[in-house]
Structure formats: structure tokens, C-alpha cells
Amino acid sequence: MIKIIIGVCIATIIGICAFTFIPQVVNSQTNAPTTLVDDTNRITIGISGEVVKPGNYILEEGSTMADLIEKAGGANSNADTRCYFAENIVEKNMEYYIAPKYDATDVCGENAISKVNINVADKTELMTVSGFGDTVSSALIQYRNDNGIFYTLESIMNVSGIGNATFAKVKNYIYLHD
């Protein structure tokens, strides 16, 4: 009987010590990164499309599209460099898309996708893009006249009448510069 009481006492003491020690280790591990790294100048940005490793990345504030693409392993051979400005500053919590030059369903990859430059196209040219009707094409031109050129494909979603669905439909058929 005494052996049982001693065993219970020892187990209790070991348990108390363990539970006292474990939270200190966990707290020191969870607090370590925040005390060792200053994250105030870092931003999270996503990238998809024609890059080697699409995903979300943490970059320094003020990073450029070139920095983001580099972090994602670089653009692949099907990336259309006319669809982004490498020197453009990327924005926090944004998701950027790198459009393809060639249709993914084209096995040989010989036929480039027909695209329209949204920074210089007139209304008639814009309307050749499936998803841009008369109203949206006029709104794109008006937005461009009021705010200047588009620096990212995603910025067309600032135009009235263009949301996620339209962007998804047109993103492979527009570009920003020659």
C-alpha cells in the first residue's frame, strides 16, 4: 500500500513538472520567430499562371513583379512577358496572374493566343475579346483615360462591370504592352 502511495506521489510530481515545463517550451518556440524577425516590412503576395512554382510568397514591401516572379522560380517558357510590367510594385495580399503565350490545349504550342493590348486598343478592338461588350469596352477606355494605363491584368477589375468572372474569361486574351 505504501508503495502505491509513493508511486502516485512520484507520478504526480513528474506530471506537475512536465506540465510546468511544456508550456514554457511551447511559448518560447511560438514567440521565437516574432522576437527574432521583424515582419512589419514583409507582405504576402500570390502568383499563378505561367511560373515555375505558383503559390503565395512573402516579400519585402516595395518588391516588384520581377522579384515575385523570381521568388516563384521564374517565368516558364510559355509566359507572355507582354502581360506584366517587371518593374511594377506588387501590392500586399494581391494575387497576380502570368498569362500564357500559347494555348495549353495546343499540343505543339505553335499557335500564339490572339490578344488585344488593353492600354492602346480602341473600342472595336476591345470588343473582339469575348467578355468585352459595348458597355465594358467603353468603360475600359473611360477608366484608362481617367486613370492612365493598366499596369497589371488584375487592375481591369477596377473597371465598373468587370469582376472575377469576366477577368477569368478574358485574362488570357489581353496584354499590357508590346
C-alpha positions as CSV (number, residue, x, y, z in Angstrom):
1,M,0.0,0.0,0.0
2,I,2.8,2.4,0.9
3,K,4.5,1.6,-2.5
4,I,1.3,2.6,-4.3
5,I,1.1,5.9,-2.4
6,I,4.8,6.6,-3.1
7,G,4.3,5.7,-6.8
8,V,1.3,8.0,-7.1
9,C,3.2,10.9,-5.4
10,I,6.2,10.4,-7.7
11,A,3.9,10.3,-10.8
12,T,2.1,13.4,-9.6
13,I,5.4,15.3,-9.1
14,I,6.6,14.2,-12.5
15,G,3.3,15.3,-14.1
16,I,3.4,18.7,-12.4
17,C,7.0,19.3,-13.5
18,A,6.2,18.2,-17.1
19,F,3.1,20.4,-17.4
20,T,5.0,23.3,-15.9
21,F,7.9,22.8,-18.3
22,I,6.0,22.1,-21.6
23,P,4.1,25.4,-21.8
24,Q,7.4,27.3,-21.3
25,V,8.9,25.4,-24.2
26,V,5.9,25.9,-26.4
27,N,5.7,29.6,-25.6
28,S,9.3,30.1,-26.2
29,Q,9.1,28.3,-29.6
30,T,6.0,30.2,-30.7
31,N,7.3,33.6,-29.6
32,A,10.8,33.0,-31.0
33,P,10.1,33.9,-34.7
34,T,8.3,37.1,-33.7
35,T,11.0,38.2,-31.4
36,L,13.8,37.3,-33.9
37,V,12.3,38.6,-37.1
38,D,10.7,42.0,-37.8
39,D,7.7,41.2,-40.1
40,T,6.5,44.8,-40.4
41,N,8.1,45.3,-43.8
42,R,7.0,41.9,-45.3
43,I,3.9,41.3,-47.4
44,T,2.2,38.2,-48.6
45,I,1.5,38.0,-52.4
46,G,0.2,35.2,-54.6
47,I,1.1,34.3,-58.1
48,S,-0.4,31.9,-60.5
49,G,-0.2,31.0,-64.2
50,E,3.0,30.6,-66.2
51,V,5.6,30.5,-63.4
52,V,7.6,27.5,-62.2
53,K,6.2,27.4,-58.6
54,P,2.8,29.1,-58.4
55,G,1.8,30.0,-54.8
56,N,1.9,32.5,-52.0
57,Y,5.1,34.2,-51.2
58,I,6.4,36.6,-48.5
59,L,8.4,39.5,-49.9
60,E,9.7,42.8,-48.7
61,E,7.3,45.8,-49.0
62,G,8.2,47.7,-52.2
63,S,9.1,44.5,-54.1
64,T,8.5,44.4,-57.9
65,M,6.7,41.9,-60.1
66,A,10.2,40.7,-61.2
67,D,11.0,40.0,-57.5
68,L,7.8,38.0,-57.2
69,I,8.4,36.0,-60.4
70,E,11.9,35.3,-59.3
71,K,10.7,34.1,-55.9
72,A,8.2,31.8,-57.8
73,G,11.1,30.1,-59.6
74,G,10.9,32.3,-62.7
75,A,8.5,32.5,-65.6
76,N,8.2,29.3,-67.6
77,S,8.8,29.2,-71.4
78,N,5.1,29.8,-72.0
79,A,4.9,33.0,-70.1
80,D,3.8,36.1,-72.1
81,T,6.1,38.9,-70.9
82,R,3.7,41.4,-72.5
83,C,1.2,40.7,-69.8
84,Y,3.1,42.2,-66.9
85,F,5.5,45.1,-66.2
86,A,8.5,43.6,-64.4
87,E,9.2,46.9,-62.6
88,N,5.6,47.3,-61.3
89,I,5.5,47.4,-57.4
90,V,3.3,44.5,-56.2
91,E,0.6,45.1,-53.6
92,K,0.0,43.3,-50.3
93,N,-2.4,40.4,-50.3
94,M,-2.9,40.5,-54.1
95,E,-2.9,37.5,-56.4
96,Y,-1.1,38.1,-59.7
97,Y,-1.6,36.0,-62.9
98,I,1.0,35.4,-65.5
99,A,-0.8,34.7,-68.8
100,P,0.4,32.2,-71.4
101,K,1.6,32.9,-74.9
102,Y,0.2,29.6,-76.3
103,D,-3.0,27.8,-75.6
104,A,-2.4,24.9,-73.1
105,T,-4.6,22.6,-75.3
106,D,-2.4,23.2,-78.3
107,V,-0.1,20.2,-78.0
108,C,2.6,21.6,-80.3
109,G,2.4,25.1,-78.8
110,E,2.9,26.7,-82.2
111,N,-0.1,29.0,-82.4
112,A,0.1,32.0,-80.2
113,I,-3.1,33.1,-78.5
114,S,-4.6,36.1,-80.3
115,K,-4.6,39.0,-77.8
116,V,-5.6,42.7,-77.5
117,N,-3.5,45.4,-75.9
118,I,-5.9,46.9,-73.3
119,N,-3.7,50.0,-73.0
120,V,-4.0,51.1,-76.6
121,A,-6.9,49.3,-78.2
122,D,-9.9,51.2,-79.4
123,K,-13.5,50.1,-78.7
124,T,-13.8,48.0,-81.8
125,E,-10.6,46.0,-81.0
126,L,-11.6,45.6,-77.3
127,M,-15.0,44.2,-78.4
128,T,-13.2,41.3,-80.2
129,V,-12.3,39.9,-76.8
130,S,-15.1,37.5,-75.7
131,G,-16.4,39.0,-72.5
132,F,-15.9,42.7,-73.5
133,G,-19.2,44.0,-75.0
134,D,-20.0,47.6,-76.0
135,T,-20.6,48.8,-72.4
136,V,-17.5,47.2,-70.9
137,S,-15.3,48.3,-73.8
138,S,-16.4,51.9,-73.3
139,A,-15.9,51.6,-69.6
140,L,-12.3,50.3,-70.1
141,I,-11.5,53.2,-72.4
142,Q,-13.0,55.7,-70.0
143,Y,-11.1,54.2,-67.0
144,R,-7.9,54.3,-69.0
145,N,-8.5,57.9,-69.9
146,D,-9.2,58.9,-66.3
147,N,-6.6,56.8,-64.5
148,G,-3.8,56.1,-67.0
149,I,-2.6,52.8,-68.3
150,F,-3.2,49.4,-66.7
151,Y,-0.1,48.1,-65.0
152,T,-1.4,44.6,-64.2
153,L,-4.0,42.4,-65.8
154,E,-5.9,42.3,-62.5
155,S,-6.3,46.1,-62.5
156,I,-9.1,45.8,-65.1
157,M,-11.3,44.6,-62.2
158,N,-11.3,48.2,-61.0
159,V,-13.4,49.0,-64.1
160,S,-17.2,49.0,-63.5
161,G,-18.7,45.9,-65.0
162,I,-15.6,43.7,-64.7
163,G,-15.5,41.3,-61.8
164,N,-13.8,37.9,-61.1
165,A,-15.9,36.0,-63.7
166,T,-15.1,38.4,-66.6
167,F,-11.5,38.6,-65.6
168,A,-11.2,34.8,-65.6
169,K,-12.8,34.7,-69.1
170,V,-10.5,37.4,-70.6
171,K,-7.2,37.1,-68.8
172,N,-5.5,35.0,-71.5
173,Y,-6.7,37.3,-74.3
174,I,-5.4,40.7,-73.2
175,Y,-2.0,42.1,-72.7
176,L,-0.4,45.4,-71.4
177,H,2.5,46.4,-73.6
178,D,4.4,45.4,-76.7
